[in-house]
């Protein structure tokens, strides 16, 4: 052939035609759909309706499909349940009642119930399917097994299917799995390995039903159909932020046994919202195939910036713990740490999205039920005319956004909204222009400001997904690789939140602005400070001992507050726990202690109440020291010696006083005492990162011996510095703020009514270490925890 280009085009056309023929041939035989857990809630509420819709769609195409409900329920009871389910099935609105009744009757004749308990039961089911196919004179195209059962039952069912119920040669197998797919990265790996021992990767279809929501399913088609308009806009140069939101008004009552194990992040964000994020952020493939889409989604996971504790805010509606105590029979003192609300800041570190915040938010007991994806574009316009003259299609000053409205809310249905001042989108297939009630405003503007579309026929998510399973559309499902990538992304954050108390909120409209949050750089924080509160004990007459230890937040870090005795006991226990952990992992524990009056009670508690403390493997360092001889009563080391060291057995070579007194001089610069101490730290402490640093807070906001209006030690490379105090003795030696912030954990102990004023002031300031050095304490990669007694916290 003289024209190689023509030859290539013909070859490609022949391949496409051959692929189409093979796909059509694949579905020409008989397909058996087996619904496991057929009498359960999910099956009764959604899955049988989805299978009925599949029957309506495929019967018209002349395809042969049979349906098999299976469960542990005995045959008589199972058939009775299915009979009630079949009565409740509904047809599309455009199907006449008589026609609908005939279709339901036909579907019921094609459906059977099987009790599946033993391997023999699975063999019997396989023989029934083979007999049915043979009787119809057809070949078997494939079998679909839908696992509507708890994950703990997966392995046994998978083993039985693999050994006794696989289709014969030439027919395919598809197994459909419902979440949860694990609890964290390790459990997801274990479950994936277990299932992988029975099924091939291409045989598994993990369901995230949000991928079947019509607005979510429209994200990729919308992006593809509007490539020309979006190519220059869908990137970091033009997108201000992306919001992915799912709000619920209901709480977890009746479901606390599930919710206590998973919480809002595992239940919604790790799966639904993360999957949606990948659809928004992924590069569109050049070839529209399932494999290409799944590969592009995996690339998004690989580009996600790791989450830090500061990437999240979490809350819990106030009635939740009481519901858990009631439903799970917990003691009266039980307080759950499970979050029911979360806001997460995510960044995708690639060329398209670098620097663009993706905000994920979900929660229960909120003010409205709504779900949406909002892509908000930057607006650099400045309009000279007043707002009343701005026209939706012409004004560049109006918000510019694309919204995939998943459902509920004031619109009440799935919708696609595009600002008229952005571009006119192509009308999606199967969608029509939408109208709303007069006066309806959405995302800052009236509905008239948008090109608005909604589906011609609303379709349940499961109906869409069942159809895609039938047709082998794997891009609407979660692969093992993507699942494990998602858990690897979320598990570190989940671990960091495991022992933190979420912010309490009343629920519903009473939440007000309590859950509002804002972001800056890599950090997310609640906009409104946590209301001060006490947690009373069960007694009716309130005395100091009736108030339990309270865990909340202060300056966006964990706060523990209690009466002084309980507070000191808690701090001492936390220090001991950190010591045991460090010695177990590293063989030693490096503890840096502040002086002053506040730690005295702590030293005494450690000396007399913690006999399991690994003192033999503990190195003790000083955070700061007064420039006085070490035997002087004002010396911090002398206080440590009096109240702690003489009562415990710490090897003398593990005690590291600050060298303030050398050559019969006090803190002389020529003696290089600060440099000597810094070199000793560098030599003995890995990366100069103490395992724990104990600080206090002065009434002027100073910490260690770092004082307001004095820049010494607040930044730079020096680890140890000489400073000047406004109080006698004026000369001090101190660890620098950069060294303190290298610690794995920093504990700040604040006690006494005199500290109330500075506590209140510091709660309101930002990062201003030159004015308030304590505000500069924020460990680079460690944890900051505040310990305050009620007098310092409440006055």
N, C-alpha and C positions, 0 to 999 in steps of 0.2 A: 504494500500500500504506500502511495507516494506522500500521504499526509499523516505523519505520525500523531499530530494533535487530534485529528479526527478519530484515529484508531484508539487513542487514550480515552476520548469521550465515549466512544461506543463500548469500550471495555468497562468503564465506570457505570454506564447505564445498564449494561448486562448484569453487573454485580449487584446493583441496587434492585433490579427486577428479580434476580435469583434470591436475594435476601428476603424480599417481600413474599415470594412464593414459599420459601421455607417457613417463614413466620405464619403464613396462612395455613400451610400444611400442618404445622405444629398444633394448631387449634382445631383442625378438622376432625380429629379423633374425639374420643370421649374423655371428659375431664371430671374427676371426682373431687368434691370439696368436703373435707371432714372437719367439722367444728368441734374441737375438744373443749370440754367445759360448756357444753351446749345449753345447760339449764341454769348457768350462772347469771349474775346481774348484767355484766358487760354484754354477754350474748343476747339476753332478752331485750336489753335496752337499745343496742346498736347493731350487733353483728348479724342477727337474722334479717333485719331490715336491709342491711347492706347486701346480703346474699340474695334476698328477694329482688333487689334492684339489679343485681348481676343477672338474674334469670330474665328479667324484663328486657335488659339490654342485649343479651346473647341469644335468647330464644328467637328474636326477630332476625338474627343473622344465620339461623339454622344450625347453631352449634349445640352439641349434646353435652349437657351438664347434669350431674346428679349431686344431691346434697345429703350428707350423713351427719346427724347430730350424735355426739358421743359424750358420755359422762360416766361417773361412778354410780349414779342413780339407777335403781332397778328399772327394767324395761317398762313396766306398767306406769310407774310414776313419771318416768322420763317422757313417755308418749303423751301423758296428760298435760305435762308442762308445755311441750311443743305445740299441742293443739291450741292452748290458750295464746301462745306466742303467735301462731299463724293467724288467729282471729284478729290480733291487734295490728297486723301489717297494714301499711298504707300504700296507695298508688299515687303517682304524680297527679297534680290537680287537673290536668287535661285528659285524664283517663275516666271514661264514663263509669258509673257505679256497677252496672251489669258486667262490663268488660273487666273491671277490677276484680269482681267476685270470681269470674272464670279464671283469671290469671292466678289468683291466690289458690284456687282449687288445684290448678295444674302444678303449681309450686309444691303444694302439700303432697301430691302424688309422686313427685320426684324426690321427696325427702323421706329419710328413714331415721330411726333412732337405734343406737347400739350402746349396750353397756360394755365399757372397756375397763377391765380390771387386771387381766392376766395376759401373758404372751399369747395364750390360746385365743383370747378374745380378739387380739390384733390379727392373728392368722385367719380367724373366721371372717373378720371384716375384709381382709384382702381377698379371700375366696369369694365373698359376696360381690365385691366390685368386679372381679374377673368374670363371674357368672353373668352379671348385668351387661357388661361390655359384649360378651359373647352372644348373649340373647339378642342384643340390638344389632348384631352383625357389624360391629365397629371395631376399630383398633383403639388401644388405650393411648391417649396423648399424654396424660400426666395426672398427678395427684397433688392436691393442696391440703396440708394439715395446718389448721389455725389453732395455735396454743392459747386459748382463753382460760388459762390456769395459772396458779401462783408459780413463781420461778423455782421454788424448791421441788416442784414436780417435773420440771423440764427434763432432767437427766433420765429418769425412769421411762418417761414417755418416749424420749428420743431413742433410747436403747431398744424399746419395743418396736418402734417404727423401723429403725435401721435393720433389725434382725428379722422382722416378721411381716412388715407391711409396705415395703418398698415396691414401686411398680416394676414391671419387667423391662428387659432391654429395649431401648428405643423410646421409652417414655420418661418424662422429666418428673422431678420431685421438688415441691416448694413447701418449706415449713415457715410459718408466720409466727413471730414471737412478740409478745406485749411487754412493755416496760413494767417494773424496773429491771434494767440490765446491769445489776450490781449496785453496790452501795458506795464504792470508791474504786480507785484504780486497781487495787489488788483483787477485790472480789469480782470486778468486771473481767479481769484477765483469767481468773479461775473459771468463771462461767463460760467465757468464750472458748477456753481450752477444752472444757467438758463437752460443749456442743460441737466443737470442731472435730472431736473424735468420732462423731456419728454422721455429721453432714459436711458436704463441701460448701465452701463460701458462697458460691452462686446459688445454692439451694436455700439459703437463709434470708428471710425478709423480716428485719426488725422494724416494728411499727412505731412511729411517732405520729399520733393522729393529727397533730397540728399541721403536718405536711399535707394532709388531705383537706384542710380548711381552704375554701375557695379563694380567699384573698391571698393566702400564703402560696397556694399552687399557682397563682397568677404572677408571682414575682419574676421568675425567670422568663416566661413568655412576654411579659411587659417589657423587660429589659431588652429582650431579643428583638421584639417588634419595633422598638423605639431606639434602636442602636444609633441611628443618625443623629437624633436629638440629644441622646444621653452620653455619647462618646466623649464629648468635651466637658460634661457636667459631673459625671459620676466619679468624682475623685477628690483628693485632698485640697485641691485649689479652689473648689467651689462648694463642697459640702461642709457645713458648719458642725453638724453632729447628726447621729442616728439614734433614735429612741425606739426600743422594742419593749412593749408594755403589755402585761396581762394582769388586770385588776379583778378581784372578786369581792362581792359583798358578803358571801357566806363565810362561816368560820369552819373549823375542823371538827366540830362536835359530831360524835358518832364515828369518826375516822381517826381518833387520836392514836390507836394502836399502830396504824400505818404512819401517821404524821410524825410521831415521836422518833421513828427510825430514819425518816427521810428529811422532813422540813422543807421549806419553800425552795431552797436552792437545788436540792436533789430532785424535788417533785416537778419543778417547772423550768428553772433557769438552765440547769446542766443539759437538758434535752430540748424542750420546745423552743425556748428563746435562743439557745445556741445554734440550733439547726436553722432557725430563721436568719440569724446573723450571717451564717455561711452563704445563704442564698443572696443576701444583699451584697456581701463583700466579695464573693468569688469572681474570678475572671470568666467571662462567657466563653465556652469552648467553641472552636471553629466548626466542629462536627457535633451535631445535636444527637449524642448517644448517651445511654445511661453510664457507661464506663467513663466517658469524658467528663460528665457532670460530677460524678463521684470523685474523680481525681482532682478536679478543681476545688471541690469542697475540702478535700484533705489538705490542699495547699494553704487554704485559709487557716486551718488548725495549726499548721506548721509555722504560720506567720504571727500567731497570737502572742502578745507580750505576756509574760508570766504575771499572775495575779499576786498582789501583796495584801496584807491586812488592811492597809489604807485604801485599797481599791473597793471596799465594801462598807455599806451601812446595813444594819439588821435591826429588826424590831419584832415584838411579840404582842399580840392583843392581850389585854389584861385578864380576860376570862380563861385563857388557854390552860394555865397551870391547874386551875380548879377543875377544868374538864378532864385533864389527864389524871388527876388524883381520883376523880369519881369513876372514870371508865376503866382505868388500869389498876385501881385499888392501891394507890400510892399513899404513904403516910401524910399527915397534915402539914408537915414541914417541907414537903417536896416542892421544889421550884424547878421547872423545866428550863433548859437553856436552848430549846429548839426554836429557831427563828420562823415566824409566820409572815414576815415581810423582809424583802431584801432589795437594795439598789446596788448595782455593780457597774464599775467603770472598766471598760474593755478597750484595748488598743490593738489594731492590726498593723504590725510593723512591716509594711511592704511599700513599694513605690506609689501605689494608688492611694493608700489610706493612712500613711504615716501622719500622726498627729491628730487624726480625727477621732473624737470620743464616741464610742458606741455605749450608750447607756441602757442597761437591762434592768427592768423593774417588775416585780410581781409581789402580790401579797393577798392575804385573806382578811376579812372584816374591814374592807376599805369602803370608800364612799360611793363607789359605782362599780358596775360590772362592765368591763370593756376590754378589748384587745386591739392593738394596732402597731404598725411599723411606720415610723415617721422619719423621713429623710428631709432635714431642714437645710436649705441652701444659704450660703453667705449672701448678705445684701449690702452692697457698697454704695447704693443709691442715696441721694439726698434731695428730697423734693421741695421745691420752693412753694408750691401751693399747699393750702391747708388740707387736712385729711378728708374733709367732706367732698373734695373735688377729685379724690383718687378713684380711678375706675379700674375694676378688676383685671381687665385684659390689657390695660395700657400702663398703669402705674408700676414703676419699678420699686416703689417704696413699700408695697404690701409684702407680707411674708411670702417666700417662694418655697414650696414644699411638695413632696410626693408622699401620699399616705395610703398604705394598704390597711384598710379598716377591716379587721378580722371578724368582728361581730359585736352584737349587743350595743351598749352605749345609747346615745340619743338617736343615732341612725337606725339601730335595731337590726341591721343586716350587713352582710359582707359588702364592701364597696372599695372602689379605687378612686382616689381624689388627686388631681394634679392642678396646681395653681395656674390660673389663666394667664398670669404674667410670666410663666415659665415656658411652656410649649403646649401645643395641642396634640395629645397622644393619639395613636391609632386605636380604634375601637376594638377592644379584645373580643375574640370569638366567643359567642355565647353570652355576651354581656350587652347591656343596653344603658342608655342615658338615665340617670337617677334624679329623682326629685324628692325633696324633703318637706316637712311641715313648714309653714310660713314662720319666719323669724329664727329658724334653726341656725346656730352658729357653731362652727367646728374649728378648733385649733387656731383661734384668733380672728376668724372671719366668717361671714355668712356663706352658706352653701353656694350662693351665686358666684363667689370668687373662684370656684373650682370647676374644672371639667370633672364631672362626677358620673361614675358608672357602677352598675350593680348587676349581678347575674340575672339572666332571663328566668332561669329556674334554679332556686336554691337547692343545694344538694348536701346531704350529710357527709362529713369527712370520711367516715368508714365506708360509705358507698363508693366514693371516689377511689379510696385505697384498695378495696376489694377488687375493683375493676382493674387497677394497675397491677395487682398481684397476678390476676388471671392472665393479663397480657405480658407479664414478665418485665414490667417497667421498674427496674431496681433503683433508679435514681430517686424515687420517692421514699426510699427506705435507708436504713443505717447499716453500713458495712461494719465488720469487726474492726477494721483499721481505723475508721472514723470514730467508732465508739470508744476505743481505747485512747485515741488522741484527745477526745473530749474529757474523759475522766482524768487523764494526765494533766490537763489544763486546770480542772476544777478542784482536784483533791488537795493540793497544798493550801488553798484558801479555806476549804472545809476543815482541814486539820487546825488551822490557826484560829478558827472561830469556835472550835469544839468546846472550849471552857469559858467562853465569854457570854455574859448576860446580854441578851438583846434589849433594845430600848422598849419599854412598855408603852402601849398606846390603847386608848379606850375602845376604838372600833367605830366604824361608820362615819357619819358626818362630824362626830365629836373629835375626830382626829385633828381637825383644824390644820395647822401648819406643822404639826409635830413630826411628821414623816418627810417633810420637804428636805431635799438635800441639794448640795451644789458641789461642783468639782473644779479643781485647779491643778493643772499638770497631771500627775499620776494619782492624785488624792481625791477622795470623796469624803464629804462630811455632812452631817445634819446641819441644816440652816439655823434651827432653833435649839438653844441649849436644853439639856435634859432637865425637866422640872425636879426640884429638890423633893425628896420623899423619904419616909421612914417605912420600915417593914415591921409592923407589930407582931408579936408572938401571940399564941392562942389565949393567954390570960386576959381577963376583962379589965382588971385594974393595971394600968400601965406604969411600970417602973423601969429604970434604966436597963435592967436585965431582961426586960420583955422585948426589947428591940433587937432583932436578929441582925447578923452581918449583912450589909447591903452591897450588892455588886452593880455598878452602873458605869457611866463614862464621865471623864473630866478631861477637857482639852482633847477629845476624840481618842483618848486612851483609857484602858480599863481603870476603874476606881473601886477600891474596897474601902468601905467606911463602917465603923462600928464604935462601941464604947471602948475606951483606951485598953482595958485588959484583953478584951476579945480581939482587938486590932493587933496588939503586940503578939498574941498567940498565933494569929493567922500569918503575920509577916514572918515570924520565926519558923513556922511550919513550911512556908513557901521557900525560905532560904535553905532549910534542911533538904527539902525535895529537890531543889536545884543542885545542891551539893552532891546528893546521892546520885543523881542523874549524870552529873559531870564526871564524877569519879568512876562510875560504871563505864562511861564511854571513853574518857580520856586519861583516867588514872589520877587526876588531880583536880582541885577546885580552887580557882583564883577569886577571892572575895575582897573588894575594896570598900572600906568602911569610913563614914564621916564621923566627925567628933561632935561636941556640943552636948546639950542636956537631953534632947529628944531620944537619941539611941540608947541611953543608959538603961531604960527598962527593957529594951530589946536585948542588950548584952546580958542582963541578968536572967532573962527568960532562956536565952541560948545556953547559958552556963548551968542552969538548974533544972531545965525541963526537957532537954533534948539529948539524951544519953546515946542515941544511935547516930549522932552527927559524926561524919567521917573526918574528925579533926586531924588525924595523922596524915591525911592526904590533902589538907587544906592549906593554902598560902593566904596569909592575911596582909593586906596592903592598906595604906591610908589614902583617903581621898584628898585630905588637906591637913595642914599642921600650922600651928602658931610658931613663930620664930622665938622659942623659949627653950631652955634645956629640957631634955626628955623627962627628967624627974620633977619638973615644975608642975604644981597642981593644975595650971592652965593648959598644960600640954594635952593634945588629943590622944597621944600615945599613952600618957599616964592614965587617962580615963579608961582607955581600952584595957590596960594592964590591971587596973583596980577592979573593974566590973566584969571582965571576961577571962583574960589570959591566965590569971592566977588560979582559975577554977577549972580549966580544961587543959588537956594534954596536946598542945601543938608543938611540934619539933621547933627548937629555937631557930633553926636555919630556914624555917617556913614563915618566919615573922619578919616583915619588911618595914621598919619605921622610916619616916622621911629623914634624910640627912641634913637637918637644919642646923645642927651644932657640930662644927668641924674646926679643928685647929683653934679651939677656944674662941671661936667667932660664931655669930648667929646670922645665917642666911647671907653671908658675904658672897657677892657675885664671883669674886676670884676663886672661891672654893668650888665652884661649879656643882653645887649640891643638886640643883634641878636637873642638870644634864646627867649626873651620876644616877639619880633615881630613874630617869627616863631610859638610860642604858640598861639598868637592872630589869626594868619591865620588859624591854625589847628582848632581852636575853632569855627570860623565863616564861613570859606569857605569849602564847602563840598568836601571831598577828597583832600583838598588843591589845587583844580583845579579852577583857575580864569576863569571867562567867557571870558575875553579878556585881553591880555597883550600888551601894546604898547612899542616897543623898537626903538632905533636908532642904527646907526652904525658909529663908529669913523673912522678917517682916518687911524688908525692903526689896524682896524678890531675888536676893542673892542665893547662890547654891555653891557647895564646896567653899572655896575662898575666891570665888569669881563675883565681883561686885559691880553694881550699876555705875554707869558713866566711866568705867575703866575698861578699855579694849583688851587689856592683857589676858591672854588665855582663851579668848572667845573664838578665835579662828587661827589659821596658820598651821604650821607643821610641828610646833613645839608640843611635846607630850606633857611636860611638867614645867610650871612657870612660877616665878616669884611675883607676888601681888601686894597691893596696899589695901588695908581695911580701914574704913572710917572709924572703927572702934579699936581700943587698945586690946592686946598688942597689935600695932598697925601692920607689922611685917608678917607675911604669910607665904607658905609654899602650897601649891595646889595642882591637882591634875587639870589639864586643859579640857575645854568643852569638846574639841574633836576627839580626844582620847576617851572621854566619858561616853561619847556617842558610838564608839566602836564596840561597846559591851554587848554581850548576848542578852542581858536583861538589866534594866535600871529600875530600882525601886525608890520612890520618893516618899519619905515618912514626914507627915505634917500633923502636929498635935498642939492642942491648946487654943483657948478662946482668943488669945492675942493674934493668932494666925488667920482669923476669920476674914479680916479686911483684905489682906493680900491674897487670900484664897479666892475671894470674889473677884478681885481686880484681875488676877492672872487668868481666871476662867474666860475673861472677855477679850484679852489681848491676843495678837497673832504672834508671829515669830519676830520678837524684838529683843534679842539678848543684850544689846547695849543698854537698854532701859531696865529690863528684867531678865537677868541671866538665866533664870530657871526656864524661861520660855524657849531657850535654845536647846533644851534637853530633848532630843528626839533621836533615839538610836538608829544608825544607818540601816541595819538589817536585824536588829534585835527587838526586844519588847520593852515598853515603858509601862509601869504599873504604879498608880498613885495609891497610897495608904493614908487615909485621913480619919481622925476621930471625929465624933459628931460635933464637938465644940469648934474645931477648925472648919468643918464643912458647913455647919448650920448656925454657929454662933451661940 
